[in-house]
């Protein structure tokens, strides 16, 4: 099928993702790796709740890209913390790490894509 309706997405809630405070909600935009033709493992709309985050972690064998849809956060870019906001794009290639902290009162929404090297 060429269209996935909103109610057909896999939705998961994770608490303390990679050791961070709070929780995130991940809405998979693909329901299996075959839909990415073996080229990646994640294509998702993720919401980082207020005062929550995704802890620092290293990528090995894949690259992760975030496109920030709404909100603001602190982004740990391989050890350097920078402010990010709606419209920004982050890129974490294999062998480097990242994390994100939403230290605001509003949710942070982003699209996450993980592709294999």
N, C-alpha and C positions, 0 to 999 in steps of 0.2 A: 504494500500500500504506500502511496506517495504522501499521505497526510496523516499526522498524528494529532488527534484531538487532545485538548487540555487535560481531560480526565483519563487519558490513556498513558500519561507519563508516570514513570517510577519516581516516587518521592521518598526521600530518606532524611531523617533528622539525626545529626551526630552531635554528641556532647563532648566537650574538651578535645576537639580535633587536634591531633598532634600536640596535646598538652595545653592547649589554649583555654582561656576562660570561656564559659557560656556555651552556646550552641549555634550550629548552622543548619540550614535546610537546603538539600540538594535535589533539584528537579532534573532528572536525566532527560535530555532532548533526543537521545538515542536509547533504545531499550536493550541493545546488546552490541558487542564489539563488532559483529558482522556488519552492522550498519555503517561502521567507519572503515569498511573494506580492509580490515587488518592494519590500518595505519595509525590507530590511536585507541585510547581506552575511555576517555571522558569527553563529553560535550554536554555541558550542563548549565542551567540557570541556578546560581547559588545565592542564598540570602544569608548574610552574616548578621545575626541579631545585634541589637545595641549592646555595647560593653561585652562583646564576644570576639572571637577570632579563630584563625587557623594558625597553629603553632609553626615555628620554623622547621622546615624539613628540606632535605636534599633530593634532587631528581637525578636518577641514574638510568640512562637508556631511553629517556623521554624528555620532552620539553613541554612546559605548561605556559599558556597564555591566558591572561585575564583581560577582559574588556569590562570596565566599570560602567554600569548602567545608571546607578543613582547612589547618592551618599558620598561620604568621605571616610578616610581611614589612614592609619599609619601602615606603610608597607615596608617590610624588611627585605631589601634587595641584596641578598648575599652578604648581610652584615651591616649595610647602610640603610638607615631608616629614613624614608621620605614620605611626604604627604601625597595622597592620591585622591582623586575625585572623579565624578561622572565625566565620561569621555576619554579618560586615560586608559592606556594599554600597558600591561606589564608582560615581560618576556623572561622566562627562567629556563635557560638551556640545560641540557644534561651536564651533570658535574657541578651545578650551582644550586643554591637554596633560596628559599623565600618563606615568608609568613605574612600574615595580615592581622591587624588589630583595629576593630571598629570601636573606638573609645568615645563614640557619640551616642546621643539619645535616639537617633533615627537608624533604621536598618540600612545595610549596605547591600546592593544588588549587583551581581556581576555574572558574566558569562565566562565559564572556564572550559578550556580546550587542552587536552593532553594528547600529544602526537608522539609516535615512536620515532627514534633516530633512524 
